[in-house]
């Protein structure tokens, strides 16, 4: 199934979707949703990322140690 997702500006109450040549369906379902300003979306993403938990220096060091240990594994050892 081919799906097309686009963000377009509404002009005079209309939007136009140009389908690629390989899209040969005879009927399609169109769902139109309003979106917030792209800049507002970027700000929301930044706020979400900044609110995410972070690792302490000790946790980061533990993570690096485990990753180094796991990188030494050999699939033939199992």
TORROTOR-365294 format. One record per residue: residue number from 1; residue in three letters; x, y, z of N, C-alpha, C in turn. Coordinates in steps of 0.1 Angstrom, whole numbers, always signed. Atoms other than C-alpha are relative to their C-alpha. Example, Ala and Ser with C-alpha at 12.3 -4.5 7.8 and 13.67 -1.06 7.14 Angstrom:
BEGIN
@resi=1; resn=ALA; npx=+9; npy=-12; npz=+0; capx=+123; capy=-45; capz=+78; cpx=+9; cpy=+12; cpz=+0
@resi=2; resn=SER; npx=-9; npy=-11; npz=+0; capx=+137; capy=-11; capz=+71; cpx=-8; cpy=+11; cpz=+8
***
This chain:
BEGIN
@resi=1; resn=UNK; npx=+8; npy=-12; npz=+0; capx=+0; capy=+0; capz=+0; cpx=+9; cpy=+12; cpz=+0
@resi=2; resn=UNK; npx=-7; npy=-12; npz=+0; capx=+13; capy=+34; capz=-9; cpx=-8; cpy=+11; cpz=+7
@resi=3; resn=UNK; npx=+6; npy=-11; npz=-7; capx=+5; capy=+63; capz=+14; cpx=+7; cpy=+13; cpz=-3
@resi=4; resn=UNK; npx=-6; npy=-13; npz=+3; capx=+11; capy=+99; capz=+7; cpx=-4; cpy=+10; cpz=+12
@resi=5; resn=UNK; npx=+3; npy=-10; npz=-10; capx=+14; capy=+125; capz=+35; cpx=+7; cpy=+13; cpz=-3
@resi=6; resn=UNK; npx=-5; npy=-13; npz=+4; capx=+18; capy=+161; capz=+27; cpx=-5; cpy=+11; cpz=+10
@resi=7; resn=UNK; npx=+5; npy=-12; npz=-6; capx=+15; capy=+194; capz=+45; cpx=+0; cpy=+11; cpz=-10
@resi=8; resn=UNK; npx=+3; npy=-10; npz=+11; capx=+0; capy=+220; capz=+22; cpx=-7; cpy=+12; cpz=+6
@resi=9; resn=UNK; npx=+8; npy=-12; npz=-4; capx=-13; capy=+255; capz=+25; cpx=-13; cpy=+0; cpz=-8
@resi=10; resn=UNK; npx=+14; npy=-1; npz=+7; capx=-50; capy=+260; capz=+18; cpx=+0; cpy=+13; cpz=-7
@resi=11; resn=UNK; npx=+1; npy=-12; npz=+8; capx=-55; capy=+284; capz=-10; cpx=-14; cpy=+1; cpz=-6
@resi=12; resn=UNK; npx=+13; npy=-2; npz=+4; capx=-89; capy=+298; capz=-17; cpx=-9; cpy=-12; cpz=+3
@resi=13; resn=UNK; npx=+8; npy=+11; npz=-5; capx=-104; capy=+269; capz=+3; cpx=+3; cpy=-13; cpz=-7
@resi=14; resn=UNK; npx=-3; npy=+12; npz=+8; capx=-87; capy=+242; capz=-18; cpx=+14; cpy=-4; cpz=+2
@resi=15; resn=UNK; npx=-14; npy=+6; npz=+1; capx=-57; capy=+219; capz=-18; cpx=+0; cpy=-9; cpz=-12
@resi=16; resn=UNK; npx=-2; npy=+9; npz=+11; capx=-43; capy=+199; capz=-47; cpx=+11; cpy=-10; cpz=+3
@resi=17; resn=UNK; npx=-10; npy=+10; npz=-3; capx=-26; capy=+166; capz=-44; cpx=+3; cpy=-6; cpz=-14
@resi=18; resn=UNK; npx=-5; npy=+6; npz=+13; capx=-5; capy=+154; capz=-74; cpx=+5; cpy=-14; cpz=+4
@resi=19; resn=UNK; npx=-4; npy=+14; npz=-3; capx=-2; capy=+116; capz=-73; cpx=+12; cpy=-4; cpz=-9
@resi=20; resn=UNK; npx=-11; npy=+6; npz=+9; capx=+30; capy=+98; capz=-85; cpx=-5; cpy=-10; cpz=-10
@resi=21; resn=UNK; npx=+5; npy=+9; npz=+10; capx=+27; capy=+77; capz=-116; cpx=-3; cpy=-14; cpz=+5
@resi=22; resn=UNK; npx=+2; npy=+14; npz=-4; capx=+30; capy=+44; capz=-97; cpx=-12; cpy=-1; cpz=+9
@resi=23; resn=UNK; npx=+12; npy=+1; npz=-8; capx=-1; capy=+53; capz=-76; cpx=-12; cpy=-1; cpz=-10
@resi=24; resn=UNK; npx=+10; npy=+3; npz=+10; capx=-27; capy=+36; capz=-97; cpx=-14; cpy=-3; cpz=+5
@resi=25; resn=UNK; npx=+13; npy=+3; npz=-6; capx=-57; capy=+33; capz=-73; cpx=-11; cpy=+8; cpz=-7
@resi=26; resn=UNK; npx=+12; npy=-6; npz=+6; capx=-91; capy=+41; capz=-87; cpx=-8; cpy=+8; cpz=+10
@resi=27; resn=UNK; npx=+7; npy=-8; npz=-11; capx=-105; capy=+53; capz=-53; cpx=+10; cpy=+2; cpz=+11
@resi=28; resn=UNK; npx=-9; npy=-3; npz=-11; capx=-87; capy=+69; capz=-24; cpx=-8; cpy=+5; cpz=+12
@resi=29; resn=UNK; npx=+6; npy=-7; npz=-11; capx=-96; capy=+80; capz=+11; cpx=+9; cpy=+12; cpz=+4
@resi=30; resn=UNK; npx=-7; npy=-13; npz=-3; capx=-87; capy=+116; capz=+19; cpx=-4; cpy=+4; cpz=+14
@resi=31; resn=UNK; npx=+3; npy=-5; npz=-13; capx=-84; capy=+127; capz=+55; cpx=+8; cpy=+13; cpz=+1
@resi=32; resn=UNK; npx=-6; npy=-13; npz=-1; capx=-77; capy=+164; capz=+61; cpx=-1; cpy=+4; cpz=+14
@resi=33; resn=UNK; npx=+0; npy=-5; npz=-14; capx=-66; capy=+176; capz=+95; cpx=+7; cpy=+13; cpz=+1
@resi=34; resn=UNK; npx=-7; npy=-13; npz=-2; capx=-57; capy=+211; capz=+106; cpx=+13; cpy=-3; cpz=+8
@resi=35; resn=UNK; npx=-12; npy=+1; npz=-8; capx=-22; capy=+215; capz=+119; cpx=+4; cpy=+13; cpz=+6
@resi=36; resn=UNK; npx=-5; npy=-12; npz=-6; capx=-6; capy=+239; capz=+142; cpx=+12; cpy=+6; cpz=-8
@resi=37; resn=UNK; npx=-11; npy=-7; npz=+7; capx=+20; capy=+263; capz=+130; cpx=+13; cpy=-9; cpz=+2
@resi=38; resn=UNK; npx=-12; npy=+9; npz=+0; capx=+52; capy=+243; capz=+121; cpx=+10; cpy=+5; cpz=+11
@resi=39; resn=UNK; npx=-9; npy=-6; npz=-10; capx=+72; capy=+267; capz=+144; cpx=-5; cpy=-4; cpz=+14
@resi=40; resn=UNK; npx=+5; npy=+4; npz=-13; capx=+49; capy=+259; capz=+173; cpx=+3; cpy=-15; cpz=+2
@resi=41; resn=UNK; npx=-3; npy=+15; npz=-1; capx=+54; capy=+221; capz=+166; cpx=+14; cpy=-2; cpz=+4
@resi=42; resn=UNK; npx=-14; npy=+1; npz=-3; capx=+91; capy=+226; capz=+167; cpx=+3; cpy=+4; cpz=+14
@resi=43; resn=UNK; npx=-1; npy=-4; npz=-14; capx=+88; capy=+244; capz=+200; cpx=-5; cpy=-10; cpz=+9
@resi=44; resn=UNK; npx=+5; npy=+11; npz=-8; capx=+67; capy=+216; capz=+214; cpx=+10; cpy=-11; cpz=+1
@resi=45; resn=UNK; npx=-10; npy=+10; npz=+0; capx=+93; capy=+191; capz=+204; cpx=+12; cpy=+3; cpz=+9
@resi=46; resn=UNK; npx=-12; npy=-4; npz=-9; capx=+121; capy=+211; capz=+220; cpx=-4; cpy=-1; cpz=+15
@resi=47; resn=UNK; npx=+5; npy=+0; npz=-14; capx=+100; capy=+215; capz=+252; cpx=+0; cpy=-15; cpz=+5
@resi=48; resn=UNK; npx=+1; npy=+14; npz=-3; capx=+94; capy=+177; capz=+252; cpx=+14; cpy=-6; cpz=+3
@resi=49; resn=UNK; npx=-14; npy=+5; npz=-1; capx=+131; capy=+169; capz=+247; cpx=+7; cpy=+5; cpz=+13
@resi=50; resn=UNK; npx=-7; npy=-6; npz=-12; capx=+142; capy=+193; capz=+274; cpx=-6; cpy=-5; cpz=+13
@resi=51; resn=UNK; npx=+6; npy=+6; npz=-12; capx=+117; capy=+178; capz=+299; cpx=+3; cpy=-14; cpz=+2
@resi=52; resn=UNK; npx=-3; npy=+14; npz=-1; capx=+130; capy=+143; capz=+293; cpx=+10; cpy=-2; cpz=+11
@resi=53; resn=UNK; npx=-10; npy=+3; npz=-10; capx=+150; capy=+126; capz=+320; cpx=+14; cpy=-1; cpz=-6
@resi=54; resn=UNK; npx=-14; npy=+0; npz=+5; capx=+188; capy=+128; capz=+317; cpx=+7; cpy=-10; cpz=+9
@resi=55; resn=UNK; npx=-8; npy=+9; npz=-8; capx=+215; capy=+105; capz=+328; cpx=+11; cpy=+8; cpz=+8
@resi=56; resn=UNK; npx=-11; npy=-6; npz=-8; capx=+239; capy=+114; capz=+356; cpx=+13; cpy=-5; cpz=-7
@resi=57; resn=UNK; npx=-13; npy=+4; npz=+6; capx=+276; capy=+111; capz=+348; cpx=+3; cpy=-14; cpz=+4
@resi=58; resn=UNK; npx=-2; npy=+14; npz=-4; capx=+278; capy=+78; capz=+368; cpx=-8; cpy=-9; cpz=-9
@resi=59; resn=UNK; npx=+9; npy=+8; npz=+8; capx=+248; capy=+64; capz=+348; cpx=+6; cpy=-1; cpz=-14
@resi=60; resn=UNK; npx=-5; npy=-1; npz=+14; capx=+264; capy=+75; capz=+315; cpx=+13; cpy=-9; cpz=+0
@resi=61; resn=UNK; npx=-12; npy=+9; npz=+0; capx=+297; capy=+58; capz=+325; cpx=-4; cpy=-14; cpz=+1
@resi=62; resn=UNK; npx=+4; npy=+14; npz=-1; capx=+279; capy=+26; capz=+335; cpx=-5; cpy=-4; cpz=-14
@resi=63; resn=UNK; npx=+5; npy=+3; npz=+13; capx=+261; capy=+27; capz=+301; cpx=+12; cpy=-3; cpz=-10
@resi=64; resn=UNK; npx=-11; npy=+2; npz=+8; capx=+294; capy=+31; capz=+283; cpx=+8; cpy=-13; cpz=+3
@resi=65; resn=UNK; npx=-7; npy=+12; npz=-4; capx=+310; capy=+3; capz=+303; cpx=-8; cpy=-13; cpz=-6
@resi=66; resn=UNK; npx=+8; npy=+11; npz=+5; capx=+281; capy=-21; capz=+294; cpx=+1; cpy=-1; cpz=-15
@resi=67; resn=UNK; npx=-1; npy=+0; npz=+14; capx=+282; capy=-11; capz=+258; cpx=+14; cpy=-5; cpz=-5
@resi=68; resn=UNK; npx=-14; npy=+5; npz=+3; capx=+320; capy=-17; capz=+256; cpx=+1; cpy=-15; cpz=+2
@resi=69; resn=UNK; npx=+0; npy=+14; npz=-3; capx=+315; capy=-51; capz=+273; cpx=-7; cpy=-8; cpz=-10
@resi=70; resn=UNK; npx=+8; npy=+7; npz=+10; capx=+288; capy=-61; capz=+249; cpx=+6; cpy=+0; cpz=-14
@resi=71; resn=UNK; npx=-6; npy=-1; npz=+14; capx=+308; capy=-50; capz=+218; cpx=+11; cpy=-11; cpz=-1
@resi=72; resn=UNK; npx=-10; npy=+11; npz=+0; capx=+333; capy=-77; capz=+228; cpx=-6; cpy=-13; cpz=-2
@resi=73; resn=UNK; npx=+6; npy=+12; npz=+2; capx=+308; capy=-104; capz=+225; cpx=+1; cpy=-6; cpz=-14
@resi=74; resn=UNK; npx=-1; npy=+7; npz=+13; capx=+311; capy=-129; capz=+197; cpx=-12; cpy=-9; cpz=-2
@resi=75; resn=UNK; npx=+12; npy=+8; npz=+1; capx=+280; capy=-146; capz=+183; cpx=+4; cpy=-15; cpz=+0
@resi=76; resn=UNK; npx=-3; npy=+14; npz=+0; capx=+299; capy=-178; capz=+179; cpx=+2; cpy=-6; cpz=+15
@resi=77; resn=UNK; npx=-1; npy=+4; npz=-14; capx=+304; capy=-179; capz=+217; cpx=-13; cpy=-5; cpz=+6
@resi=78; resn=UNK; npx=+13; npy=+4; npz=-5; capx=+267; capy=-186; capz=+221; cpx=-4; cpy=-12; cpz=-7
***
